[in-house]
Amino acid sequence: MKEFWNERYAGDEFAYGKKANEFLVTECHRIKSGRVLCLAEGEGRNAAFLASKGLAVTAVDQSELGLRKTKELCGELGVEVTTIEADLDNFEIIPSYWDGIVSISAHLPPSIRKKVHRQVVSGIKPGGFLILEAYTAKQLDLPGIGGPPADQKGMFMSLSELKIELAGLNFVIAQETERTFDEGIYHQGLSAVVQVVAERAE
């Protein structure tokens, strides 16, 4: 998969654009200060946006080319983000350390996703938030571009699964919905997503 993402991020253009994810922009006010971890952050559009809000952001991705473009984008915006090159299957989320964790289109095989989500629950500080948006399998029936390929249906997410995988967090927003994307060339048009904002109890 690393080769796939390096190829996608190899061009000069930003594959998913430079603007932050719309759901994140709407909900990031919940993370008022502190440290934020962005999972599978790609070219850094969400991390750079959060850093511009004064948060201490760490971006994790397996693609060195994506992280290089993260640094490029941060330079354009005059912000700083810590980058870590790592496969999420081997990445350890520090327990009770993060004021916020952001997971935008961080699609993983189910066994890895479940392991990562267990670490997400324990990694958020009491009073901290998870902000997540991902594609659901309904995406395959809609005209929008984005999400895992049809032959990897297990990498889509659903609200029912997330409520199990993220047990221990209090869900503030938990919905499956459709919205129109305009994020680079790979997230476009009417699409099916699951959206979660969840807080770790004090």
C-alpha positions as CSV (number, residue, x, y, z in Angstrom):
1,M,0.0,0.0,0.0
2,K,2.9,2.4,0.6
3,E,3.8,2.2,-3.0
4,F,0.2,3.0,-4.0
5,W,0.2,6.1,-1.9
6,N,3.6,7.3,-2.9
7,E,2.5,7.0,-6.5
8,R,-0.7,9.0,-5.8
9,Y,1.2,11.8,-4.0
10,A,4.1,11.9,-6.5
11,G,2.7,14.7,-8.6
12,D,3.0,18.4,-8.0
13,E,-0.7,18.8,-7.5
14,F,-2.3,17.8,-4.1
15,A,-4.4,14.7,-4.8
16,Y,-7.1,15.8,-2.3
17,G,-6.6,19.5,-2.5
18,K,-5.1,21.8,0.0
19,K,-8.3,22.7,1.9
20,A,-9.2,20.8,5.0
21,N,-12.1,18.3,5.2
22,E,-15.4,20.1,5.5
23,F,-16.6,18.0,8.5
24,L,-13.4,18.7,10.3
25,V,-13.6,22.4,9.7
26,T,-17.2,22.4,11.1
27,E,-16.3,20.3,14.2
28,C,-12.7,21.2,15.1
29,H,-13.9,23.9,17.6
30,R,-14.4,21.1,20.1
31,I,-10.7,20.7,20.4
32,K,-9.9,24.0,22.1
33,S,-6.2,23.5,22.7
34,G,-3.4,21.0,23.1
35,R,-2.1,18.1,21.1
36,V,-3.8,16.6,18.1
37,L,-3.0,13.4,16.2
38,C,-4.0,13.1,12.6
39,L,-4.1,9.5,11.3
40,A,-3.3,8.5,7.7
41,E,-2.9,12.2,7.1
42,G,-1.6,12.0,3.5
43,E,-0.5,15.4,2.1
44,G,-1.3,17.2,5.3
45,R,-4.3,19.4,4.4
46,N,-6.1,18.7,7.7
47,A,-3.0,18.8,9.9
48,A,-1.9,22.2,8.4
49,F,-5.4,23.6,9.0
50,L,-5.4,22.5,12.6
51,A,-1.9,23.9,13.2
52,S,-3.2,27.2,11.9
53,K,-5.7,27.1,14.8
54,G,-2.8,27.1,17.3
55,L,-2.9,23.3,18.0
56,A,0.2,21.2,18.4
57,V,-0.4,18.7,15.5
58,T,1.3,15.4,14.7
59,A,0.6,13.9,11.3
60,V,1.2,10.1,10.8
61,D,1.3,8.5,7.3
62,Q,3.1,5.7,5.7
63,S,4.0,7.7,2.6
64,E,7.2,9.8,2.8
65,L,6.0,11.7,-0.3
66,G,2.8,12.6,1.4
67,L,4.6,13.8,4.5
68,R,7.0,15.8,2.3
69,K,4.1,17.6,0.8
70,T,2.7,18.1,4.3
71,K,5.9,20.1,5.1
72,E,5.5,22.0,1.8
73,L,1.9,23.0,2.6
74,C,2.9,24.0,6.2
75,G,5.6,26.2,4.7
76,E,3.1,27.9,2.5
77,L,0.8,28.5,5.5
78,G,3.5,29.5,7.9
79,V,2.7,26.7,10.4
80,E,4.5,23.7,11.9
81,V,3.4,20.1,12.1
82,T,5.3,17.1,13.4
83,T,5.4,14.3,10.9
84,I,5.9,10.6,11.6
85,E,6.4,8.1,8.8
86,A,4.7,4.9,9.9
87,D,2.2,2.2,8.9
88,L,-0.7,2.4,11.3
89,D,-0.5,-1.3,11.8
90,N,2.8,-0.7,13.6
91,F,2.2,2.7,15.2
92,E,1.6,3.0,18.9
93,I,-0.8,5.7,20.1
94,I,0.4,7.0,23.4
95,P,-2.3,6.4,26.1
96,S,-4.2,9.4,27.6
97,Y,-1.9,11.8,25.7
98,W,-4.0,13.5,22.9
99,D,-6.5,16.3,23.3
100,G,-7.8,15.3,19.9
101,I,-7.5,12.6,17.3
102,V,-8.5,13.1,13.7
103,S,-9.4,10.3,11.4
104,I,-10.4,11.5,7.9
105,S,-10.8,8.8,5.3
106,A,-8.3,6.6,7.2
107,H,-9.5,3.4,5.6
108,L,-7.8,0.2,6.8
109,P,-8.3,-3.5,6.7
110,P,-10.8,-4.5,9.4
111,S,-8.3,-6.2,11.7
112,I,-5.9,-3.3,11.6
113,R,-8.8,-0.7,12.0
114,K,-10.1,-2.4,15.1
115,K,-6.7,-2.4,16.7
116,V,-6.1,1.2,15.8
117,H,-9.5,2.2,17.1
118,R,-8.9,0.5,20.5
119,Q,-5.8,2.6,20.7
120,V,-7.7,5.7,19.7
121,V,-10.1,5.2,22.7
122,S,-7.3,4.9,25.2
123,G,-5.1,7.5,23.5
124,I,-7.5,10.4,23.9
125,K,-7.2,12.4,27.2
126,P,-10.3,12.6,29.4
127,G,-12.3,15.5,27.9
128,G,-10.6,15.1,24.5
129,F,-12.4,14.4,21.2
130,L,-12.2,12.1,18.2
131,I,-13.4,13.6,14.9
132,L,-13.9,11.0,12.2
133,E,-15.3,10.9,8.7
134,A,-15.1,7.9,6.4
135,Y,-16.9,6.4,3.4
136,T,-19.6,3.8,3.9
137,A,-20.3,0.9,1.5
138,K,-23.3,2.9,0.1
139,Q,-20.7,4.9,-1.7
140,L,-20.6,2.1,-4.3
141,D,-24.1,3.1,-5.4
142,L,-23.5,6.8,-5.6
143,P,-21.9,8.9,-8.4
144,G,-19.2,10.5,-6.2
145,I,-15.5,9.6,-6.5
146,G,-13.8,8.5,-3.3
147,G,-13.4,5.6,-0.9
148,P,-12.0,2.1,-1.1
149,P,-12.3,0.1,-4.3
150,A,-15.3,-2.2,-4.7
151,D,-13.2,-5.3,-4.2
152,Q,-12.2,-4.1,-0.7
153,K,-15.6,-3.6,0.9
154,G,-14.2,-4.5,4.3
155,M,-12.3,-1.2,4.4
156,F,-15.5,0.9,4.3
157,M,-16.9,1.9,7.7
158,S,-20.3,1.8,9.2
159,L,-21.8,3.5,12.3
160,S,-22.8,0.2,13.8
161,E,-19.2,-1.1,13.6
162,L,-17.8,2.2,14.9
163,K,-20.0,2.2,17.9
164,I,-18.5,-1.2,18.8
165,E,-14.9,-0.4,17.9
166,L,-15.0,3.0,19.7
167,A,-16.8,1.7,22.9
168,G,-15.6,3.8,25.8
169,L,-16.2,7.2,24.0
170,N,-19.4,9.2,24.3
171,F,-20.8,9.9,20.9
172,V,-21.8,13.6,20.3
173,I,-22.4,13.2,16.6
174,A,-23.0,9.7,15.1
175,Q,-24.6,9.6,11.7
176,E,-24.4,8.0,8.3
177,T,-25.2,10.6,5.6
178,E,-24.6,11.8,2.1
179,R,-22.8,15.0,1.2
180,T,-21.1,16.5,-1.9
181,F,-17.3,16.5,-1.9
182,D,-14.9,18.9,-3.7
183,E,-11.5,17.8,-2.4
184,G,-9.0,17.5,-5.2
185,I,-9.5,15.0,-8.0
186,Y,-10.1,12.0,-5.8
187,H,-12.9,13.2,-3.6
188,Q,-15.6,14.5,-5.8
189,G,-19.4,14.6,-6.0
190,L,-22.3,13.1,-4.0
191,S,-20.9,10.6,-1.6
192,A,-21.9,8.4,1.3
193,V,-20.1,8.8,4.6
194,V,-20.2,8.1,8.3
195,Q,-19.5,11.0,10.6
196,V,-18.5,10.7,14.3
197,V,-17.6,13.2,17.0
198,A,-16.9,11.4,20.3
199,E,-15.6,12.5,23.6
200,R,-13.7,10.5,26.2
201,A,-15.4,11.1,29.5
202,E,-13.7,13.0,32.3
